[in-house]
Structure formats: structure tokens, C-alpha cells
Amino acid sequence: MPNYPSTTHPRPLTSEERKARDAARRADAEQAMREHEAAQRAFHENRKRLKAERLAREARSAGK
């Protein structure tokens, strides 16, 4: 007969443990949002810079 792992349920969390878990999750989510917003800002700034360079290059080549 195969030896399956126990199917017992984990013990319920106490109120303090639940609050600590929720606070940690909230902090992780806020950090993830800050990182995402910073990445989006960097992407858009780089895109604007590249667009300006492309337009300047096109204007120079059209003027020749």
C-alpha cells in the first residue's frame, strides 16, 4: 500500500498571526506597485527620449 502524506489540516491562525500575515502581504503589494510604477516611468521617459532623437534625425535628413 502506498504511503500518502497526511491529510491533516494546518492549525488555524491566531488573530495576531492573521494580522501580521495581512500586514506583510499589504507591504509586499505596496512594494510591487512602487516597483511597477518606477518601471513604467522609466519606460515612458526612455520612449520620449528615443522619439525626440528619431524626430531630430528625420528633420536633419529631410533638410539635406
C-alpha positions, -999 to +999 in steps of 0.1 A: +000+000+000+014+034-009+024+058+018+005+091+012+012+122+031-010+131+060-042+149+050-045+168+083-053+205+080-029+231+092-038+247+125-059+279+123-041+311+126-045+333+157-058+368+153-023+382+158-008+358+132-035+368+107-029+405+113+008+400+108+003+380+076-021+406+062+003+434+071+032+416+053+010+409+023+000+446+022+036+457+024+046+433-004+018+446-026+028+482-020+064+475-028+054+457-060+033+487-070+061+511-064+085+490-085+059+487-113+053+525-113+090+532-114+095+508-143+066+524-161+081+559-156+115+548-168+099+531-199+079+562-208+109+586-203+131+564-225+103+563-251+100+601-251+138+604-254+140+580-283+111+597-301+128+631-298+160+616-312+142+600-341+123+632-349+156+652-348+173+626-370+144+627-395+144+665-395+181+666-403+178+641-431+148+659-446+167+692-446+196+678-467 
